[in-house]
Amino acid sequence: MILTDTHTHLYSEAFDDDRDNVITNALENGVKRFFIPAIDSSYTAAMLSLEKAYPENIFLMMGLHPTHVKENYKAELSHVSNMLSKRKFYAIGEIGIDLYWEKSFLKQQQDAFRQQIQLAKKYHLPIVIHCRDAFDEVFEVLEDEKGADLHGIFHCFTGDINQAKQAISYNMKLGIGGVVTFKNGKIDTFLNQIDVKHIVLETDSPYLAPVPFRGKRNESSYLINVLHKLASLYHINVEELAQITTENSKEVFGI
């Protein structure tokens, strides 16, 4: 059984004391493929180092996280563009709009989102979307940019069924992680109405650990808990779901 964690921040400081053990544990639990989203330029060196240590398992994205869109965002976007011109990445991410913490940089977030979508189209790459308290704003951009040349993952999907269907209409898979195991997560009430071909697995580690680890540091090995929850919702066995979701990830990332 091969599992794919389509979204994990393994370079995070949260893993500085035991990163190798965390990765080894995940590998032993069947998680063989790790897709690594970017945050900003300050993490690039750590991402490259992680890839060097595990070249068969680690696949890097490049992008500017919306919560890190600040006064210097144009310089950060230049870094993204420069890195894309130098080497292979597997997606532009994570990008999008986040209005949970503050709204003062909304225009800059929208501009950064659009510019990075253009980079994705230029390099024929998928996008990985971060959306928090901003479904309308994200969908507005996607409506403008939609087309055969746009596809990707709606990371950490937490919307309702109508928002799920709208995301899928823009050629997006739904990234499902620990939230599906939460009693108040809500997505478990309708997710089985969405064809499993639109689903990929993720942890977003070190964040959003699934039950029974909720509130603790998340790890890629906990993807197995997400897998079992989804298998129960879809009434299929875990091996089949692992195969389907990994194939779905290959469809997105091309590897």
N, C-alpha and C positions, 0 to 999 in steps of 0.2 A: 504494500500500500504506500503510495506516494502522495503526500500532502503538500500543498503550495500555500505559503503565507504571502499573500499579495501585498501586505503592508506592515512592515515592522521596522522600528527605529533601533536596530541593534547597535548602532554606533553611539547611542545615548549614554550620557554620563551615568545613568542608572545601572548600566552593566559594566562599569569600569572595573569592579572588583572580581567579577566572575563571568565575563563575556564568553570565554571559551567553554566553560561548563554549561552555560545556558544554551549555546549552539549545539554542543555535543548531546545534551539531553533532548533537544528538539529533533536532531537527526535520528536518535535512537527511538523516538516516538513516531517516525515516519515523515516528519517535516523535512523535505530534502531541498526545497526551493524557497528562497527568501528574496522578496522584492523590496528594495530599500528606498523609501522616499527621501527627498532632500528637504531641508528647512531653510537654510541660508548659507552663505559662503563660509561661515565660521565652522561648518561641519564637513566641508568637502574633503579635507585631508583625512579625517577619521573614516569617512565613507570609502575612500580609495584604499586605505589601509585594511579595512575589513574585507574588501573585495580581494585584495592581494593574499590575505590569509586563507580565504575560502573561495577560490576562483570557480569551483564547480557548482557552488551552491548560492552564491551571492550575485544578485543582478541589480544594478544601480539605476535610479532615476535622477533627473536633474530638474530643479525648479526652485521657486521662491514661495514659501508658505505664506498664506494671506495674513496670519498674525504677525509676520515679520516684515510686512510691507509698511515701511516708515518713511521718514524724510529722504532717506538715501536709497529708495527702492529702485531708482533708475540705474544706480551703480550696481546694485544687486542683480538686476536684469541683465546688465552687461556681462557680469560674471557667468550667469546662466548661459547666455549666448556664446561666450568665449569657450566655456567647457564643452558645449555641444559641438562646436567646430573642431575640437581637438580629438575627441574619442567617442566610442560607442556608449550610448545609454539606451535603456529599454522603455522609457516613458518620460513624459514631462510631468513632474509631480513632486510634492503635492501642491496643487494650485487651486485657487477658488476664491471664496468670500467667507469671512467670519465676522459676524456682527454681535457675537456674544460678549466679548470683552469691551469693545468700544466701536463707535461708528464714525469717528472723526476722520478715518482714512478710507472711507467707502469709495470715493472717486479713484483714489490711487489703487485700491484693491481691484476695482473694476478694470482699470487700465492695465495693471499687471496681469490679470487673468486673461484679458484679450490678447495682449502681446505674447503671452506664453502659449496660448492656443495657436497663434500664428507660427510660432516656432515649432510646435508639434506638427503642424501641417507641412512646414518647410522640410522637416526631417522625417516625415512619414511615421510619426510616433503616436502612441496613445497618450491620453491625458488621464491623470488621477486627481479627482476633484475632492477638495475639502469644502464642506458646506456646513455652517453652523449658524442657526437663526437667520438663514439667508436663502431659502429655497427660491423665493420670487426673484431675487437679484441674480442668482446663479442661472436660473432658467431663462431669464431675459437675455443674458449673454449667449447661452447655448442656442437659443432660438435664432439669434443673429448669425451664429457660426455653424449651424447644423449643416450636415451634408455627408456624402460618402467618404470624405477625407477626414471626418471627425469621429473618433471612438475612444473608449476607455472605461474607467471604473468610477462609479460614484462611491467613494470611500466612506466607510462607517455610515452606511445608510440608516437613517433614523426617521424617515418620513412616513406618510400614510400610503395606502395602496394607490391612490390617484397620483401622488408624487412619484411613487415607484414606477408606475406605468409611463409617466412623463419622462423620467430619467431614461428608461429603456428606449423610448421613442427617439432619443438622441444618440442611439448606438452605445449606451452605457450599460455595463454590467453593474450589479449591486454588490458592493463589498460588505460582507456580513461577518461580524465579529462577536465579541462578548456581550453586546447589548441584547442579542437574541436570547440570552439565558436569563436576563433580568426580569423580575416579576412585573416591573413597571416599564419594560422596554417597548411593549406594544407591537413591535414588528412581528412577533411570533403569532399574533392573532390573524394575520393575513398572508404571511409570506408563502404559505403553500398554495396560494392562488396564483403565484408568479411562477412561470415555468423555470425549472431548475437550470435550464440552459443560460439563464440570465444571472446566475449566482456565482460569485467567487468567495473564497474564504480569506479572512485576514485576522490579525490580532490587534494591530496598532500598538503593539508592545513598545514601551513599558506601560501604556495606558489601557484602561477599559478591560481589566481582567474579567474573565467570565466567572460565573458561579461554579465552584465554591470558593474561588479566589478573589471575589469582588472586593475592591478596596486595597488590594495588595499589588505589588509590581506584577505586571503581565509579562508572559514569556511566550515565545513561539510554540513551545511544547504544549501549551494550553489550547492550541488550535484543535486538539483532539476533543476537548469539551464542546467547542462550537460545532464540530463535525457531528457528534452524537446528538446534540440538540436538534440540528437541522435534519438529521436522518429520521428522528422521531416525528418531526413535523411533516416530512415528505413521505414517510412510510416506505423508505428504501433502506437497504443495508449500508453500513458505513463504508465498506470497500467500494461499492458502486458510487456512492456520493463523492468519495475521495477522487475516484477516477474522473467523474463528470466535472467536478470543480477544477481539477488540475487541467483537464482538456480546455475548459473555459478560459483558464488563465493563459494557456498557450495561444488561444485564439486572440486574446488581447495583446499579449507581449511579443508574440511571434517566436517564442522559444519555450 
